[in-house]
Amino acid sequence: MKGIEVRNISKSFGGLQVLDKVSLSAPSGKVTALIGPNGAGKSTLANIINGFTAADLGEVLFNGNNVSKDHNSKRAGRGLARTFQNLELFKGKSVEENVLLGGYRHVNKWLRWAIFPSTKDLGHVQKILTELNLQQQRIQDVSALSFGQAKIVELGRVMAINASAIVMDEPAAGLTAAQTEEIGEWIKGTAASGTAVLLIEHNMRIIMDIADYIYVLDGGKLIAEGPPSEIMVNQAVLDAYLGTD
């Protein structure tokens, strides 16, 4: 299968079982959402998919290849990208530099490339900055940006990678309504171009608007899965997460 697939992932920290035999798939060309209450294990699963945390049991497959033992940098080199719930930008560098540095996957050549970017690379970055309305902040240090603007920069860095799959951990957190709408449109367009998107998000409006399929995690276990029309009326999901209002 093209995209992301996890099979029977389990993870515990000490005596706490954070994930218990979780399986899901996020195919290419689709927006797959993962929702659930705080502490459900969503970010831990994202870290396992991208190689920042090792699973106790189970497998991670990317485009049909078992990458369970691959380092996170190797997974990124294969085209598996990630945005973070907490910002992970290069402080002390400009908006342009952050997006530029995100566009090169191969760590062993990273320094030479960062110092001597090609005209093609710079042109690609300028196109991204224009698309995300960041041209005015191009030379500004990312540490001086608002949280919402910094989140947009992180999105730009992912765009520069040209990834074939993206795990997005709460991309709409801290954004204005207008920015959230723009992010939603970008995510839909990215999936439509053939990219696999696994979207972890608490903003249910954006989930219901753009997700093709939803998995619901609670207490480390999947309690439901299906299209948005089914999830929004699933009694187990209403009781555990969505509520009845």
N, C-alpha and C positions, 0 to 999 in steps of 0.2 A: 504493500500500500504506500502511495506517495503521501507524505505528511508525517505526523507524530502518532505513535501508538505506545501505550504503556500496558503492561500485562502483569496483573497480580502484584502490584507494588505494595510492600509493607515497610513501615519504618517506625521505630520506637526510640525515644530518648529516655534513658534510664528505665523506669517502670511505666512510662507513659506511652501508650500505643497511639501514635499520631496518624498513621495510615494503616489500613487493614485490608489487604488484597484488593487494591483499587485498579481497575482496568478501564481505559477509555481510549478513544481515537479522535484525532483532529485531522481530517483529510485535506489535501490540497484543494484550493478553490472554495473553501467553506470557512465561515466564522463559527467556531465551536466555543461555547461558553462554559465556564466552571464557576458555580456560585455556591454559597453556603455561609453560615454565620462565622463570626470571628472565632479562630481556634479550631476550625473544621479540618485544617491540614492543607489548604489550597496552596499557600506559598511554599510549604515544604515539598509538595508534589512538583511545583514549578522548579524548585532548586534541584530536585532529582532529575527532572527531564533535561535540564541544561547542564548537569554535571557539577553543580556546586555542592551537592550533598549526595552521599552514596546511600542507596536503598539497602535495607537488610535482606529483602527478598524481591524477586520480580525482575522484569526486563524493560528496557526502553529501546524502542525501535524508531529510526528516523529514515524515511524513504526506503523502508524495507530492510535496512541494515541495523544489526544489534549494536548499539553504541553504549551499552550499560557500563562498560569498563573504560570508555574514552574520557580523557580529561576535558574540562569545559572548553578549553581553547581549541581542542580538536573538533568538538561538536560545532563550535562557532565557525571553524574553518570549513566544515561541511555545509554551512548555510543555515544553522539553527540559531536564531537570534533571540534576544530577551530584553524586555524593559522591566524596571524594578519598581516595587511599591515605594521604597525609599530611593531617592535620587542617587545615581552613581555616575556623576559627571566628573570630568577632569577639572578640578578647581585650579585657578591660576591661569587658565587658558581661555581663549575667546570662544564665542559661539561658533564662529567659523572653524576654529581648530578642533573643537569637540566633534562637530559633524564630520570633518575631514578625517580625524583619527578613527572614527567609527567605521569608515569605509574600507578598511584594510584588515583582512582576517588573518593573514599569515604572520605570526608573531616574530619569526626569525628575520623577517625583512621589514618589520614595522618601523624601526628607528630611521633607517635610510629613507623609507617612503615618506615618513612624517616630515623629515627635514627638506626633502626634495620632491614635493608633490608635482605630478604632471599637470599640464594645462587641461587635459581631459578631466582629471580628478577635480581640479578647482572649478571647472565649468559645471560639473555634476553637483558639487556642493552649492554653488550659486543658484542653481535651478531649485534645489531643495529649500534653501533659505527663502527664495521668492515664493514658493508654493506654500510655505508655512508662515508667511508674513514676518520673517525674522531679519530682513535686510537691514533695517535700522539698528538692530542690535548686533550686527555682524562682528564688529571688533570689540564688543563689550565682554568683559570678564563674566563668566557664567555665575560666579559667586555674587554678582550684583543684581542678578535677575530676580523677579518675583518667582514664587514656587510654581505658579501656573506656566510662566514663560519657560522655566527650567524644564518642566515636564515636556513642553513642546520641543525643546532642544534635544531631549533624549529620544523623542520620536524621530527627529531629523537624523540622529546618529544611526538609528535602525534603518531608516530609508536608504542611507548611504551604503549599507551592507549589501543591499540587493539579495536579502535572504530568501530562501524558499519556504521557511517556516518561522513564525514569530510567537513566542510566549509573552503575553502582555499582562503584567500584574498591576491592576488598578490604574490604567492609563488616564482615567477621567478624574481621579482624586485631586481635589484642589483647583480644578478648572472652572471657569465661568460657564454658564449655560451655552453661550455662543461657541466657546472653545470646545466644549463637550460635543456639540453638534458637528463641528468641523472634524474632530477626532473620529466620530462615528462614521462620517462620510468617507474619511481616509481609510478606515479599517475595512469598510465594505468594498471600496475600490481596490484595495490591496488584495483581498481575498478573490475578487472577481478576476484579477490578473493571473490567478493560479497559485497564490501563496496560501499556505496553511496557517490559520490564525487560531491560537488557543487564548481566549480572553477570560481573565479572572477579574471580576468587577462587582462592586456593590451597587452601582447605579443601575437599578432595574429598568429604567426607561431605555437606556442605551442597549441593554441586553435584549429586551423584548423587541426593540426596533431592528437590530442588525443580526442577531444570532440565528443561525440555521438550525442548530441543535444545542441542547443544554444538558449538562451533567450537574447533579446536586450532591454536594458532599456535606456530611454532618457527622461529627465525632469520628472522623477518619474513615468513614464508610460511605459508599455511594448509596443514596436512598431513592434516587429517581433519575431518569434520563428520558429525553424526548424533545420534540419541537416545542417552541415557546407556547403554542396554543394548548398543549397538554400540561406543561409544567405549571402554568399559571392557575390551573384548576386542580392540580394534584393535591389531595388532602394532606399527605405526608409532608409535602413541601410547604404548604400553608402553615401547618402546625410547627414545623421546625425553623422556618425562615421568613416566608413572605408575609404571614399574618392574613387576616381576613378582611381588612378595611379596603 
